[in-house]
């Protein structure tokens, strides 16, 4: 058993390292954008910085796709029937969706949300963000898994969806779905009404992670994972070049074409960048064997840190006047913002360590904290009248 653990750990530790680096990049990007002076944000240097940070949300979704296969393939048969493992997995996915919508609540009152909310309030509440993409993407994957029980059919359909989503995105973004559907549906399909990360094209990055992870697991079974990961150093640049070439002809294919938001070209470029990143990280882990534990812990607790950093940085209905942006002005220089980023990230890392420790060593306390927080929130949400 010791020998098996030693062999498997380097293979899968690279995903935690990858997710930890993505969370760190997200923390840096959000902190700088929230607190830096607008003159710095509008500068050419910061726009260059933003170009690289455009991959952080796709990278987070891509990482969710990677972990889906690792956690599902071990219990493939369990997810073909309505059994406790399947019910537990759906419960976890629904929790992700609930957290995603709580972050967008316009009021801390169910009564006001139901009886007094305007269309604008509902558009805010039903905004599609990263957690919605993860939640609905995982539900779609489990639906396919439930009805198409063979791996070949399942991954064939996921691959078809991965190709179709970026190709359909420019067409979907031309439609005002709010004229035909409720805000709940309209906000999922495009950004016309304020969604930050609608399913088109962003759920495509999650599906891409599923395909990559499945191919990686097959390579592991045939003991050729090193040659498989080495291909990413070729495939990454190929996707980037193909994306740039597609950009030259895409305007002829679509009535409305926007490179930065809807184009299949930019989707391909970001996929290429993700393949390069995951390949580099895998080889780092293979060479070093044991990357810094703090960053792998950050990756393991990426969902907690993602939600918590948004709440503490920007505030929410739970803490409208207790957030970093509320207490600090948005006109800081680079040095001041960098110091805040280091302190804020250190706090997030400490919380990740504490949460991981409770999960491993004091699971009862971990569950009590979860249930108590949920009970307090639900009690306030369903009893307040304003």
Secondary structure as UniProt FT lines:
FT   HELIX           2..35
FT   HELIX           38..41
FT   HELIX           44..53
FT   TURN            54..55
FT   HELIX           56..72
FT   HELIX           73..80
FT   HELIX           84..102
FT   TURN            103..104
FT   HELIX           110..115
FT   HELIX           119..125
FT   HELIX           130..147
FT   HELIX           151..172
FT   TURN            173..174
FT   HELIX           177..179
FT   HELIX           183..189
FT   TURN            192..193
FT   HELIX           199..221
FT   TURN            222..223
FT   HELIX           225..230
FT   HELIX           232..253
FT   TURN            259..262
FT   HELIX           264..288
FT   HELIX           293..300
FT   HELIX           302..314
FT   TURN            320..321
FT   HELIX           324..327
FT   HELIX           334..361
FT   HELIX           363..383
//
